[in-house]
Amino acid sequence: MPRAGSNYLDGEESLFSLPSPLPSGLGEQASAIVDNYIKRPEGMLYVADKNGNPSYMKALTPSFTYQIVGALTPGPNVQATVTPANLRPDMVGEVLILDRVNPDLMEAVVVSSIVGNNQIILANVQFNHDAGTKADVGMIITEERGLPAKRSIGRISKFPCPAILSLMGRIGYGRRGDQISGAFQEMNLLADLASFGGPPIWQPVTISATSWSDATGEIWVPASMYMVYYSEIKVKYVAGFLTPPSPLVEATASIAASLVSSAQYGGGNIKSFSAGDSRVEKFGSTNIDVDTRHQLDVYKARIFF
């Protein structure tokens, strides 16, 4: 299904001998085919705030929207009341997009703590926001990754990654066969938690103390406050480009041409056609020819199991 905001051909049709303007929805349809092939449903484009900070993925739609009851002023540790009052403790570390429809005020903020079911503490706010400001959830990439035993390296699947907005980690008790004997055999804080505590809790990780590689997808995570490595991490980040690179535009144009041709020749995907002694074979059943696949393969998400 074509999605508003995901159109890699926006304004570029004339460069590829395509109808200009494109038929309504064709650019979005071709872009959706690209995103499906490279296994990136959030698309390849992100939106930056007016200071140039990557904020959210352009092709995503909010999974939920809160409303800020009072006005917000810039600064650290800003308290806000939200409606509806359905906040959960596990929303610590969540990224909210404030004033998404206003380019001058739009920004990504991170929830650092929850007070009751309707109040949040925001780690940092850049701009002034009026009462009634909308706060969108679900506009960035979220992944949970297990870390190898006794190592501090995990991986993210999407690239390039200009910004990690939120990073949380937790320690699984008795992970990977290294069972803790209990508080009375091993006298340390982690043993106490394993013996008497509840399920593992997510702890915020200082992003400035981490590093990551677009080439490999590896992310290095420092040890926890208990001086042991996390069992798993929860990463909320933005990945892709502010403007689409040329190979992505060219591949989308090729798919759009395939869609136009299929409409001209009976509405089906073209495998081949002939006229006299001439024969043309170009588009397969997915509207993506071999050359286009090669262009897109470099953008495929790295799927890890």
Phi, psi and omega per residue, in radians:
M1 nan 2.152 3.135
P2 -1.017 2.506 -3.109
R3 -2.104 2.363 3.077
A4 -1.082 2.386 3.097
G5 1.694 -0.297 3.129
S6 -1.879 1.517 -3.140
N7 -2.502 1.723 -3.106
Y8 -1.294 -0.157 -3.113
L9 -1.770 0.122 -3.041
D10 -0.958 1.905 3.109
G11 1.399 0.065 -3.071
E12 -1.925 0.119 -3.009
E13 -1.050 -0.711 -3.039
S14 -1.120 -0.402 -3.134
L15 -1.263 -0.261 -3.057
F16 -2.147 0.402 3.108
S17 1.011 0.568 3.060
L18 -1.669 2.755 3.084
P19 -0.997 2.354 -3.134
S20 -2.223 2.048 0.008
P21 -1.298 2.790 3.101
L22 -1.152 2.627 2.995
P23 -0.925 2.539 -3.069
S24 -0.935 2.204 3.080
G25 1.493 -0.141 -3.072
L26 -1.201 -0.749 3.112
G27 -1.077 -0.721 3.111
E28 -1.165 -0.669 3.133
Q29 -1.141 -0.789 3.114
A30 -1.104 -0.697 3.127
S31 -1.158 -0.644 3.103
A32 -1.140 -0.638 3.082
I33 -1.119 -0.724 3.081
V34 -1.036 -0.898 -3.083
D35 -1.080 -0.634 3.111
N36 -1.162 -0.720 -3.121
Y37 -1.158 -0.713 -3.101
I38 -1.529 0.094 3.073
K39 1.032 0.765 3.099
R40 -2.282 1.386 -3.076
P41 -1.079 -0.369 3.103
E42 -1.425 -0.046 3.122
G43 1.439 -3.047 -3.077
M44 -1.995 0.077 -3.096
L45 -2.015 2.400 3.041
Y46 -2.035 2.881 3.126
V47 -1.973 2.342 3.117
A48 -1.849 2.646 3.057
D49 -1.332 -3.129 -3.030
K50 -1.196 -0.253 3.066
N51 -1.611 0.043 3.119
G52 1.520 0.118 3.138
N53 -1.400 2.188 3.079
P54 -1.007 2.307 -2.997
S55 -2.123 -0.786 -3.114
Y56 -2.786 2.919 -3.137
M57 -1.516 2.220 -2.978
K58 -1.089 -0.611 -3.029
A59 -1.451 -0.183 -3.091
L60 -1.401 2.724 3.006
T61 -2.067 2.620 -3.072
P62 -1.080 2.432 3.019
S63 -1.452 -0.375 3.092
F64 -2.857 2.648 3.125
T65 -2.297 2.174 3.024
Y66 -1.702 2.852 3.032
Q67 -2.103 2.295 3.116
I68 -1.414 2.184 -3.035
V69 -1.239 -0.810 -3.114
G70 -1.916 3.072 3.105
A71 -1.286 2.656 3.094
L72 -2.000 2.431 3.066
T73 -1.999 2.653 -3.102
P74 -1.101 2.628 3.083
G75 2.511 3.040 3.081
P76 -1.476 2.722 3.048
N77 0.889 0.980 -3.121
V78 -1.548 2.203 3.127
Q79 -1.566 2.430 -3.140
A80 -2.462 2.515 3.027
T81 -1.762 2.351 -3.083
V82 -2.146 2.769 3.014
T83 -2.367 2.471 0.039
P84 -1.252 2.801 -3.060
A85 -1.541 1.267 -3.122
N86 -2.287 0.544 -3.140
L87 -1.180 2.594 3.105
R88 -2.114 2.659 3.127
P89 -1.022 -0.557 -3.102
D90 -1.328 0.107 3.057
M91 -1.496 -0.031 3.011
V92 -1.077 2.282 -3.054
G93 1.637 -0.126 3.121
E94 -1.178 2.576 3.105
V95 -1.853 2.182 3.106
L96 -1.916 2.494 3.070
I97 -1.833 1.974 -3.130
L98 -1.569 2.463 3.045
D99 0.858 0.892 -3.047
R100 -1.064 -0.496 -3.087
V101 -1.492 -0.076 -3.119
N102 -2.000 1.790 -3.075
P103 -1.019 -0.478 -3.114
D104 -1.376 -0.335 -3.091
L105 -2.072 -0.239 -3.078
M106 -1.042 2.377 3.067
E107 -2.800 2.763 3.045
A108 -1.705 2.289 3.119
V109 -2.206 2.648 -3.087
V110 -1.957 2.318 3.097
V111 -1.381 2.033 -3.120
S112 -1.649 -0.397 3.067
S113 -2.824 2.829 -3.130
I114 -2.083 2.352 3.074
V115 -2.070 1.921 -3.091
G116 1.164 -2.570 -3.127
N117 -1.940 0.148 -3.118
N118 -2.508 0.170 3.121
Q119 -2.226 2.424 -3.138
I120 -2.247 2.701 2.985
I121 -1.919 2.153 3.140
L122 -1.684 2.267 -3.043
A123 -1.023 -0.692 3.141
N124 -2.803 2.396 3.091
V125 -2.136 2.273 -3.098
Q126 -1.523 -0.693 -2.953
F127 -2.118 2.841 2.997
N128 -1.300 2.419 3.112
H129 -2.317 2.352 -3.131
D130 -1.299 2.822 3.015
A131 -1.047 2.479 -3.106
G132 1.602 0.015 3.111
T133 -1.018 2.420 3.107
K134 -1.555 2.467 3.129
A135 -2.144 1.920 -3.054
D136 -1.595 2.424 3.089
V137 -1.897 2.593 3.027
G138 1.531 0.420 -3.065
M139 -1.787 0.079 3.114
I140 -2.277 3.002 -3.130
I141 -1.404 2.291 3.098
T142 -2.166 2.227 3.117
E143 -2.380 2.457 2.993
E144 -1.932 2.209 -3.064
R145 -2.248 2.328 2.995
G146 -1.359 2.527 3.097
L147 -1.738 2.553 3.078
P148 -1.043 2.676 -3.118
A149 -1.006 2.242 3.057
K150 1.012 0.540 3.075
R151 -2.327 2.757 -3.055
S152 -1.955 0.423 -3.076
I153 -2.063 2.203 3.016
G154 -2.119 -2.929 3.127
R155 -2.476 2.586 2.969
I156 -1.955 2.724 -2.965
S157 -1.731 -0.288 -3.064
K158 -1.944 2.589 -3.064
F159 -2.678 2.867 -0.263
P160 -1.145 2.677 -3.072
C161 -1.965 1.695 -3.140
P162 -1.322 -0.353 -3.080
A163 -2.763 2.294 2.871
I164 -1.718 2.110 -3.044
L165 -1.608 -0.505 -3.127
S166 -2.638 2.431 3.135
L167 -2.452 2.186 3.126
M168 -2.215 2.642 3.085
G169 -2.404 2.731 3.033
R170 -2.557 2.746 -3.075
I171 -1.892 2.111 3.094
G172 -1.456 2.247 -3.097
Y173 -1.208 2.333 3.107
G174 1.101 0.706 -3.001
R175 -1.287 2.449 3.024
R176 0.915 0.741 3.044
G177 1.426 -0.121 3.116
D178 -1.521 1.262 -3.058
Q179 -1.198 2.406 3.040
I180 -1.512 2.255 -3.001
S181 -1.222 -0.417 -3.136
G182 2.275 2.975 -3.026
A183 -1.139 -0.481 -3.037
F184 -1.564 -0.256 3.037
Q185 -1.662 -0.636 -3.122
E186 -2.160 1.810 -3.037
M187 -1.481 1.470 3.029
N188 -2.612 2.914 -3.044
L189 -1.111 -0.677 -3.123
L190 -1.144 -0.657 3.089
A191 -1.117 -0.689 3.089
D192 -1.045 -0.788 -3.137
L193 -1.102 -0.690 -3.130
A194 -1.144 -0.606 -3.089
S195 -1.406 -0.701 -2.989
F196 -2.075 -0.184 -3.055
G197 -1.463 3.070 3.091
G198 -1.601 -2.673 3.123
P199 -1.135 2.716 -3.132
P200 -1.010 2.452 3.137
I201 -1.826 2.641 3.065
W202 -1.386 2.345 3.126
Q203 -2.051 2.414 3.107
P204 -1.165 2.463 3.101
V205 -1.978 2.344 3.137
T206 -1.208 2.016 -3.055
I207 -1.148 -0.604 -3.127
S208 -1.156 -0.270 3.120
A209 -1.618 0.015 3.135
T210 -1.853 2.965 3.006
S211 -2.573 2.719 3.139
W212 -2.561 2.786 -3.078
S213 -2.143 2.179 3.051
D214 -1.234 -0.490 -3.096
A215 -1.176 -0.692 -3.083
T216 -1.947 -0.290 -3.041
G217 1.391 0.044 -3.115
E218 -1.306 2.485 3.052
I219 -2.238 2.216 3.121
W220 -1.634 2.238 -3.066
V221 -2.093 2.230 3.128
P222 -1.172 2.849 3.125
A223 -1.150 2.805 -3.113
S224 -1.329 3.118 3.117
M225 -1.137 -0.311 3.104
Y226 -1.574 0.116 3.135
M227 1.101 0.547 2.977
V228 -2.226 2.754 -3.099
Y229 -1.351 2.623 3.096
Y230 -1.219 2.617 3.040
S231 -1.389 -0.626 3.132
E232 -2.642 2.777 -3.141
I233 -2.242 2.678 3.033
K234 -2.072 2.030 -3.060
V235 -1.962 2.267 3.047
K236 -2.073 2.055 -2.984
Y237 -2.609 2.967 3.079
V238 -1.982 2.406 -3.129
A239 -2.482 2.493 3.115
G240 2.236 -2.512 -3.019
F241 -2.317 2.661 3.040
L242 -1.299 -0.662 3.010
T243 -2.248 2.525 -3.047
P244 -1.183 2.381 3.082
P245 -1.223 2.786 -3.059
S246 -0.972 -0.800 -3.137
P247 -1.044 -0.608 3.129
L248 -1.199 -0.713 3.102
V249 -1.134 -0.777 -3.126
E250 -1.096 -0.735 3.127
A251 -1.135 -0.712 3.115
T252 -1.139 -0.677 3.100
A253 -1.092 -0.692 3.112
S254 -1.098 -0.710 3.113
I255 -1.195 -0.701 3.096
A256 -1.073 -0.718 3.089
A257 -1.083 -0.656 3.086
S258 -1.085 -0.752 3.136
L259 -1.143 -0.706 3.102
V260 -1.105 -0.788 -3.116
S261 -1.121 -0.730 -3.139
S262 -1.112 -0.586 3.083
A263 -1.207 -0.612 -3.122
Q264 -1.284 -0.470 -3.056
Y265 -2.000 0.881 2.957
G266 1.696 0.014 3.030
G267 1.517 -0.036 3.106
G268 -1.797 2.865 3.054
N269 -1.198 2.372 -3.063
I270 -1.455 2.222 2.916
K271 -1.742 -0.826 3.090
S272 -2.865 2.721 2.981
F273 -2.637 2.813 -3.082
S274 -2.500 2.706 3.070
A275 -2.502 1.906 -3.078
G276 1.159 -2.197 3.126
D277 -1.564 -0.005 -3.116
S278 -1.683 2.415 3.133
R279 -2.380 2.319 3.124
V280 -2.103 2.259 3.064
E281 -2.308 1.997 -3.021
K282 -2.381 -1.071 -2.943
F283 -1.703 2.310 3.079
G284 -1.506 -2.954 -3.037
S285 -1.220 -0.232 -3.131
T286 -1.831 0.119 -3.096
N287 1.160 0.231 -3.141
I288 -2.127 1.964 3.125
D289 -1.407 3.064 -3.032
V290 -1.093 -0.767 -3.127
D291 -1.088 -0.692 3.129
T292 -1.155 -0.671 3.090
R293 -1.063 -0.720 3.128
H294 -1.106 -0.644 3.091
Q295 -1.129 -0.638 -3.040
L296 -1.518 -0.374 -3.058
D297 -1.014 -0.556 -3.102
V298 -1.194 -0.286 -3.121
Y299 -1.747 0.004 -3.078
K300 -1.090 2.453 3.080
A301 -1.114 2.520 3.063
R302 -1.495 1.930 -3.104
I303 -1.652 2.133 -3.103
F304 -1.998 2.538 3.126
F305 -2.130 nan nan
